[in-house]
Amino acid sequence: MTYQLVLGDPAYSSWSLRGWLLFHRWSIPFETRWVSFSLDQSVAEQMPDMAPARTVPAVKMPDGAVVGDSLAIAEELATRHPDLAFWPQDSVDRAAARAMVAEMHSGFAVLRQLCPMNVRCAYSEVPIPSELESDLSRINVLWQEALNKSGGPWLFGQYTVADAFFAPVAARIAGYGLPVSQTAQGYVARHLADPAFLEWRKMGLEIGPDLEWYAMTYPQVAWPGP
């Protein structure tokens, strides 16, 4: 039995992108099943074999264990594949990476609410209320601190779970033209040009219908990456 990964609409499901990257970026073989956000059935109803998981991504491990949270998936894969560098090897960097991932996992609610991920289009003239500005300021601090120390190209030099978790944040910043520092802009550009992200965006353009509740009224512009 291999890993069975259940994902939501790739154009919009930021958490699914994180889960997919954890497998794709570390070359772990897996089978994919898609659920749709456009059906009357809930996500949980579309994946009864994944109970008690009720959100995407959800993974059934080779031994039958079901994990339905992206951070739990990351930690379980790191435990099951100790030969793969999911986290930085340096203990100080590893602690920093785990703290950043935990903050991303539980925070930035305003960014999530006002700028939902949508890899099918990009916008300009997006208003920046103070609460969103606060989220962006905190992202700048986190990224600047890590990149200044590591020298890049990724937050802790090599690609880690932290980068997988911030990939949808980069997509939001790019897709809504949000103001961030020059260092952060460079980091966003690296995500947009990453072959794994490009593959995900290709799936996002091809799989599933346009979902009107993700559409915004701001002027549309060309996607800012490749």
JODAQUI-V700508 format. One record per residue. RES is the residue in three letters. SS is DSSP state (helix for helix, strand for strand, loop for the rest). OMEGA is omega in whole degrees, 0 to 359 (* if undefined). NEAR is the number of other ideal C-beta (glycine too) atoms within 8 Angstrom. Layout:
BEGIN
res=[RES	RES]
ss=[SS	SS]
omega=[OMEGA	OMEGA]
near=[NEAR	NEAR]
END
This chain:
BEGIN
res=[MET	THR	TYR	GLN	LEU	VAL	LEU	GLY	ASP	PRO	ALA	TYR	SER	SER	TRP	SER	LEU	ARG	GLY	TRP	LEU	LEU	PHE	HIS	ARG	TRP	SER	ILE	PRO	PHE	GLU	THR	ARG	TRP	VAL	SER	PHE	SER	LEU	ASP	GLN	SER	VAL	ALA	GLU	GLN	MET	PRO	ASP	MET	ALA	PRO	ALA	ARG	THR	VAL	PRO	ALA	VAL	LYS	MET	PRO	ASP	GLY	ALA	VAL	VAL	GLY	ASP	SER	LEU	ALA	ILE	ALA	GLU	GLU	LEU	ALA	THR	ARG	HIS	PRO	ASP	LEU	ALA	PHE	TRP	PRO	GLN	ASP	SER	VAL	ASP	ARG	ALA	ALA	ALA	ARG	ALA	MET	VAL	ALA	GLU	MET	HIS	SER	GLY	PHE	ALA	VAL	LEU	ARG	GLN	LEU	CYS	PRO	MET	ASN	VAL	ARG	CYS	ALA	TYR	SER	GLU	VAL	PRO	ILE	PRO	SER	GLU	LEU	GLU	SER	ASP	LEU	SER	ARG	ILE	ASN	VAL	LEU	TRP	GLN	GLU	ALA	LEU	ASN	LYS	SER	GLY	GLY	PRO	TRP	LEU	PHE	GLY	GLN	TYR	THR	VAL	ALA	ASP	ALA	PHE	PHE	ALA	PRO	VAL	ALA	ALA	ARG	ILE	ALA	GLY	TYR	GLY	LEU	PRO	VAL	SER	GLN	THR	ALA	GLN	GLY	TYR	VAL	ALA	ARG	HIS	LEU	ALA	ASP	PRO	ALA	PHE	LEU	GLU	TRP	ARG	LYS	MET	GLY	LEU	GLU	ILE	GLY	PRO	ASP	LEU	GLU	TRP	TYR	ALA	MET	THR	TYR	PRO	GLN	VAL	ALA	TRP	PRO	GLY	PRO]
ss=[loop	loop	strand	strand	strand	strand	strand	loop	loop	loop	loop	loop	loop	helix	helix	helix	helix	helix	helix	helix	helix	helix	helix	helix	loop	loop	loop	loop	loop	strand	strand	strand	strand	strand	loop	loop	loop	loop	loop	loop	loop	loop	helix	helix	helix	helix	loop	helix	helix	helix	loop	loop	loop	loop	loop	loop	loop	strand	strand	strand	loop	loop	loop	loop	loop	strand	strand	loop	loop	helix	helix	helix	helix	helix	helix	helix	helix	helix	helix	helix	loop	loop	loop	loop	loop	loop	loop	loop	loop	loop	helix	helix	helix	helix	helix	helix	helix	helix	helix	helix	helix	helix	helix	helix	helix	helix	loop	loop	helix	helix	helix	helix	helix	helix	loop	loop	loop	loop	loop	loop	loop	strand	strand	loop	loop	loop	loop	loop	loop	helix	helix	helix	helix	helix	helix	helix	helix	helix	helix	helix	helix	helix	helix	helix	helix	helix	helix	helix	helix	helix	loop	loop	loop	strand	loop	loop	strand	loop	loop	loop	helix	helix	helix	helix	helix	helix	helix	helix	helix	helix	helix	helix	helix	helix	helix	loop	loop	loop	loop	loop	loop	helix	helix	helix	helix	helix	helix	helix	helix	helix	helix	helix	helix	loop	helix	helix	helix	helix	helix	helix	helix	helix	helix	helix	helix	helix	loop	loop	loop	loop	loop	helix	helix	helix	loop	loop	loop	loop	loop	strand	strand	loop	loop	loop	loop	loop]
omega=[179	175	176	186	178	185	176	183	187	178	191	189	181	180	176	177	179	181	180	180	180	176	187	185	179	173	176	181	180	173	184	170	182	167	185	174	184	182	175	177	174	176	180	180	180	181	182	180	181	179	11	177	180	178	174	2	173	184	166	183	181	179	178	178	179	178	186	177	188	179	176	177	180	182	180	177	178	178	183	181	183	178	181	185	176	181	176	179	179	186	179	178	180	177	179	180	180	179	179	180	179	179	178	183	186	188	177	184	182	177	179	185	186	185	179	182	176	185	180	182	178	187	172	177	179	180	182	175	186	180	177	177	179	177	181	178	180	176	177	181	182	182	181	181	183	184	176	181	186	187	177	3	179	190	181	180	174	179	180	176	180	179	177	182	179	179	178	175	176	179	178	180	179	186	180	179	186	183	175	183	179	177	179	178	177	178	176	181	178	177	183	181	181	181	179	179	179	178	178	181	176	177	179	178	188	188	174	181	168	179	190	183	173	183	178	183	180	177	179	178	178	176	189	180	179	*]
near=[5	7	12	10	14	14	14	14	14	16	14	14	13	12	12	13	14	14	15	14	12	16	12	10	9	10	5	10	5	10	7	8	9	11	12	9	11	7	7	2	6	6	12	10	7	10	13	7	5	10	8	5	12	8	10	13	16	13	15	10	11	6	5	7	7	12	11	12	7	12	10	9	13	14	8	12	14	12	7	7	10	6	3	9	7	11	10	12	6	6	5	6	12	11	8	12	16	9	8	14	13	9	9	12	9	5	8	10	7	11	13	9	7	7	12	9	12	9	13	7	7	12	13	9	7	11	4	8	8	5	7	13	9	9	13	14	8	10	14	12	8	10	14	11	9	14	12	8	7	11	6	9	4	12	13	12	8	7	6	14	12	14	11	13	15	13	14	12	11	12	15	14	13	14	15	11	12	11	5	10	8	5	11	13	9	9	13	12	9	11	14	14	9	9	5	9	12	11	9	14	10	8	9	13	8	5	8	10	4	7	12	5	4	10	7	6	3	9	6	7	8	4	8	9	8	4]
END
